[in-house]
Amino acid sequence: MAKDENGKKPTLTTVDGIPIGKQQALTAGPRGPLLMQDVHLLEQMQHFNRERIPERVVHAKGSGAYGTFTVTNDISKYTKAAFLNKVGKKTEVFARFSTVAGERGAADAERDVRGFAVKFYTEEGNWDMVGNNTPVFFVRDPYKFQMFIHTQKRDPKSNLRDMDMQWDFWSQCPESLHQVTILFSDRGIPASYRHMNGYGSHTYSFINSQGERVWCKFHFKTDQGIKNLMDDESANAIAGDRETHQRDLFTSIEKGEFPSWTMKVQVMTEEQAKAFKWNPFDLTKVWPHADFPLIEVGKFELNRNPENYHAEVEQSAFNPSALVPGIGPSPDKMLQARLMSYADTHLYRVGVNYRQLPVNKPKCPVMSYMRDGSMDQGEFGGKPNYWPNTREGAPVPNPAYEDPAWKLGETIVDRFDSTQDHDDFTQAGNLYRMFDDAHRDRLAGRIAGVLGQARKELQLLQICHFSRADEDYGRRVAEKLGIDIGAAMKEMAHAPVG
Ligand code: NDP
């Protein structure tokens, strides 16, 4: 056991921090039985029973490391993403590589697609680039995604992986042919995670500071060069070591041999998208390099291993929905489905507050109104938990971050303002006018009873609302509150609503 700075070994404690004098079962006599009051033993057994969290359904076996992304080329004409806005700018990253089909104990060197996920801790929130080592995928319709994964897992009866099931699905889904060809090509078994490329695969959008949108695809080219295993090499590797890729990544970083990848993008304008011979949002297709050349953006290097695999790799959570200003989604149906599905799986797998864990936590301030839930660290203290509000210092949306509208055919996709062009007063007034005098008085009395407990400025604002519905309504509530309606209306003449 390690010694502390005074040269003494630290005292063992319970998880409540209580010092432990002897680490042996408490028994009635040397041969037992055990006593219920040996709470430390009970606690140890209970904790052990709860050590595992649900395994990821896909990408269960993974390896992760921290690093740094550095911008090498200015692409601000395409995107306003702040972390990309200056050559030389650095952003911390955490990357996780994985196999797709195998469970947590699967061998690393199997023929399979590899997950390639990078979390960029940018100054405007986390950008999660959740891709693969292939530029395309097996299916383009999200209805087929879960079905496809079932075919990659185990037969419900035999619990064996089943080639008939896999080829049954692929034969019914010719859109899988491109990815099947890559999977069974010489690039189907990467020699290590360091020796493979990564791809965002989906089409995303870039938005620049003028509000102009282009479509884009992300590429991460390995600086170590592509290296793959032939079938016999893979069989030998697995026979000797099931953790080849984890071992390779971990030991390279421990030795100071830091792997790196060069980030590049392809860009397509709206006009080019209309003229493109394939659907540019189809995940089973690439954009040919000759037509859409790769543009360099930067480089990320992995230079630090996690201290604790479970806390930092197993509990790391990547969501394609984590998109920073300047990078947005596209109509790609698979991407649209993944925008929900990935965050949802982490809510189940890790818990509702998974974003508060250090590996998932943004490095920039979080100013949200989402609260509570299991394991909440209470980072917002007593700050308000609702919006809209008039509370001092409470966060508000910033129009500088509004995205431009999308025009999809005749339909405009936008965040339409539901507070504008609405008559919120006539029907409330009609109802008020149906009440007889005594009823109106009871109504005003009840409202004043509770409204009187709110701040004065809210009382005035609310009186304006009542008055807009019916002048008498406002006057009665004001009277019950002891407020001079004339003065109140004058004071609030220019008050903002909501
Ligand atoms: P290019 O000749 O411009 O590009 C060919 C690409 O294929 C290169 O990126 C190369 O990667 C990659 N490649 C080589 N061998 C394999 C393999 N066994 N499995 C997967 N990728 C491989 O042609 P196009 O852009 O017209 O694309 C032609 C085909 O290349 C596509 O249908 C697709 O299967 C594949 N491809 C295309 C990509 C794209 O974004 N256009 C990206 C990756 C693959 P590298 O340069 O790293 O050696």
Boltz pocket constraint, residues with backbone or C-beta under 6 A from the ligand:
constraints:
  - pocket:
      binder: B
      contacts: [[A, 135], [A, 178], [A, 181], [A, 182], [A, 185], [A, 186], [A, 187], [A, 197], [A, 221], [A, 226], [A, 286], [A, 287], [A, 288], [A, 289], [A, 290]]
      max_distance: 6.0
